[in-house]
Amino acid sequence: MHLKPPGPKPIWQAPFLNYMDLCQVFATEFSLDEVDPVLLRKFSLLPDNQLLSDYLSEKKINKLEKILAKSLGLPLRSLLRMQPLMVINLISEQILAAYHPVSMDNELWKAALKKGKRMEGIETFEEQLQILKKIPIEYQVKNLVSIVSNLNQYRKKLLHLAQVYDTGDIQQLYKVSKQGMGSIRKLMLIDRNHLMAERIFEKIQTDSMFCAIGAGHLAGKEGVLRLLKKKGVTIKPILMK
């Protein structure tokens, strides 16, 4: 959902737009109209004028810089002010550079706007930033070092995740994605699943809604689909051929 779908014109576009026509409301995880560039920029930087070099030795910085420059052309020295989480995002984007330049949720948002749908968010932009702020910097640094030190392995894992996504197998996608979340799984996935399921349930009491959320939130015992079923919602998959 948040990544860039393959191909110049994704095959999912036409059927998705047809189902969008049937709904009154369109919602993504948060309203894209709420994105505040100033707030996002502030969040992207390490707090209190810190640098990544405050957490890593010069020797380690040099090693990571050489790997990123050689493999992806990323200049780590110019990214030392950024939160490690944001650097990891840049690495992921570079690995998936062959994908379409606009993410799927962004494309769906623009399509819904053209159709005159009422636009909403399940969470808020501020809430998502607050969740990300709870991820300890030390955890982010450790994760960044692990990813860069094992970049080929991370590349294979990320591309495998994209391939699983393309198959539409949400159970397998859930299994693969949760393995890489470690200690932040409850914060990033489980707690948010409960919040999203509750808000989706409230919204569909009055309006029909096309809701676009990350596929990692769908499956599992505490996935959004299971939580909605527990509330009495009938769930039926629509297969895209």
C-alpha positions in Angstrom: 0.0 0.0 0.0 2.7 2.5 0.9 5.3 1.2 -1.6 5.5 1.9 -5.3 3.5 -0.6 -7.4 5.3 -2.2 -10.4 4.6 -1.1 -14.0 3.6 2.1 -15.7 -0.1 1.4 -15.1 -0.8 -1.0 -12.3 -3.2 -3.9 -13.2 -5.2 -3.3 -10.0 -6.2 0.2 -11.0 -9.4 -0.5 -13.0 -11.1 -3.0 -10.7 -10.2 -0.9 -7.6 -11.7 2.2 -9.1 -14.9 0.3 -10.0 -15.4 -0.6 -6.3 -14.5 2.9 -5.2 -17.6 4.1 -7.2 -19.8 2.1 -4.9 -18.7 3.9 -1.8 -19.5 7.2 -0.3 -16.3 7.7 1.7 -12.6 7.0 0.8 -10.1 6.6 3.7 -6.4 5.8 3.9 -4.5 5.2 7.2 -4.4 9.0 7.6 -5.7 11.8 5.5 -3.0 12.8 3.0 -4.3 16.4 3.3 -3.1 16.4 6.9 0.6 16.0 5.9 2.5 18.9 7.4 5.9 19.2 5.6 7.4 21.3 8.4 6.3 18.8 11.1 7.5 15.9 9.0 10.9 17.6 8.4 11.2 18.2 12.2 10.4 14.5 12.9 12.9 13.3 10.3 15.8 14.8 12.3 17.4 13.4 15.4 16.3 15.3 18.5 18.4 17.9 20.3 20.8 18.5 17.3 22.1 15.0 17.7 24.0 13.1 14.9 24.2 9.5 14.0 27.9 9.8 14.9 26.9 10.4 18.5 25.8 6.8 18.6 28.4 5.1 16.4 32.2 5.3 16.2 34.0 7.0 13.3 35.2 3.6 12.2 31.6 2.2 12.0 30.4 5.3 10.2 33.1 4.9 7.6 32.3 1.3 7.1 28.6 1.9 6.7 29.3 4.9 4.4 31.4 2.8 2.0 28.8 0.1 1.8 25.9 2.5 1.1 27.9 4.5 -1.5 29.1 1.4 -3.4 25.8 -0.5 -3.3 23.1 2.3 -3.5 24.9 5.6 -4.1 23.6 7.0 -0.8 25.9 9.6 0.9 25.6 8.6 4.6 27.7 11.7 5.6 24.9 14.0 4.4 22.3 12.0 6.3 23.9 12.0 9.8 21.2 14.4 11.1 18.4 12.1 10.1 16.7 9.6 12.3 18.0 6.1 11.4 14.4 5.1 10.6 14.3 7.7 7.8 17.7 6.5 6.5 16.3 2.9 6.4 13.3 4.2 4.4 15.7 5.8 1.9 17.6 2.5 1.6 14.3 0.7 1.0 13.3 3.2 -1.6 16.6 2.8 -3.4 16.3 -1.0 -3.5 12.7 -0.7 -4.9 13.7 2.1 -7.3 12.4 0.1 -10.3 8.9 0.5 -9.0 6.3 3.1 -10.0 7.2 6.7 -8.8 3.9 7.1 -6.8 2.8 4.9 -3.9 -0.5 3.0 -4.3 -2.3 4.8 -1.5 -1.3 8.1 -3.1 -2.7 7.0 -6.5 -5.9 5.8 -4.9 -6.2 9.1 -3.0 -6.0 11.1 -6.2 -8.5 8.9 -7.9 -11.0 9.3 -5.1 -10.6 13.0 -5.1 -11.4 13.1 -8.8 -14.5 11.1 -8.1 -15.7 13.6 -5.5 -15.6 11.2 -2.6 -15.6 12.3 1.0 -11.9 12.0 2.1 -11.0 10.7 5.6 -8.2 9.1 7.6 -8.5 6.2 10.0 -5.7 7.5 12.1 -4.3 11.1 12.0 -1.0 12.2 10.7 -0.1 13.5 14.2 -1.0 10.1 15.7 1.3 8.3 13.2 4.2 10.6 14.0 3.7 10.1 17.7 3.8 6.3 17.3 7.1 6.6 15.3 8.5 8.8 18.0 8.1 6.0 20.5 10.6 3.8 18.7 13.9 4.3 20.7 16.8 5.8 18.8 19.1 3.1 20.1 16.8 0.5 18.5 16.7 2.4 15.2 20.5 2.7 15.2 20.9 -1.0 15.9 18.5 -1.8 13.1 20.2 0.5 10.6 23.7 -1.0 11.4 22.2 -4.6 10.9 20.6 -3.7 7.6 23.6 -2.0 6.1 26.0 -4.6 7.4 23.9 -7.3 5.7 22.6 -5.2 2.8 22.4 -8.1 0.3 20.3 -10.1 2.7 18.0 -7.1 3.4 17.6 -6.6 -0.4 16.5 -10.2 -0.9 14.1 -10.0 2.1 12.6 -6.7 0.8 12.2 -8.0 -2.7 10.7 -11.2 -1.4 8.2 -9.2 0.7 7.2 -7.3 -2.5 6.7 -10.5 -4.4 4.5 -12.0 -1.6 2.5 -8.7 -1.7 2.0 -9.1 -5.4 0.5 -12.6 -4.9 -2.2 -11.2 -2.6 -1.4 -13.8 0.1 -2.1 -11.7 3.1 -1.4 -14.6 5.6 2.1 -15.2 4.2 2.7 -11.5 4.0 1.8 -11.2 7.7 4.1 -14.0 8.6 7.0 -12.5 6.6 6.5 -8.9 7.7 6.1 -9.6 11.5 9.4 -11.4 11.6 11.3 -8.2 11.0 9.5 -6.1 13.5 10.9 -7.6 16.7 10.2 -5.7 19.9 8.2 -2.9 18.2 5.6 -5.3 16.7 3.0 -4.4 19.4 3.6 -0.7 18.9 3.6 -0.6 15.1 1.1 -3.4 14.4 -1.0 -4.8 17.1 -2.0 -1.6 18.9 -2.7 0.1 15.7 -4.8 -2.8 14.4 -7.2 -2.5 17.3 -7.4 1.2 16.9 -8.1 1.0 13.1 -10.6 -1.8 13.5 -12.5 0.2 16.1 -12.6 3.4 13.9 -13.4 1.5 10.7 -16.3 -0.2 12.5 -17.6 3.2 13.8 -17.4 4.8 10.3 -19.2 2.0 8.4 -22.2 2.3 10.7 -23.4 5.3 8.8 -21.5 5.3 5.4 -20.2 2.9 2.9 -16.4 3.2 2.8 -13.5 2.3 0.6 -10.6 1.9 3.1 -7.0 1.5 1.9 -4.6 0.4 4.7 -1.3 -1.5 4.7 -1.7 -5.2 3.9 0.4 -6.1 7.0 -2.5 -4.9 9.2 -5.0 -7.3 7.6 -4.1 -10.9 8.7 -3.4 -12.5 12.0 -5.3 -13.2 15.2 -5.2 -9.5 16.0 -5.4 -8.4 12.4 -8.0 -5.8 11.3 -10.0 -8.4 9.4 -10.3 -10.8 12.4 -11.1 -7.9 14.8 -13.9 -6.6 12.4 -15.3 -10.1 12.2 -15.5 -10.3 16.0 -17.6 -7.1 15.8 -20.1 -8.9 13.5 -18.8 -7.5 10.1 -19.0 -9.9 7.2 -15.7 -10.2 5.4 -15.5 -11.4 1.8 -12.4 -11.2 -0.4 -12.5 -9.8 -3.9 -10.0 -11.5 -6.1 -8.3 -9.4 -8.8 -7.4 -11.4 -11.9 
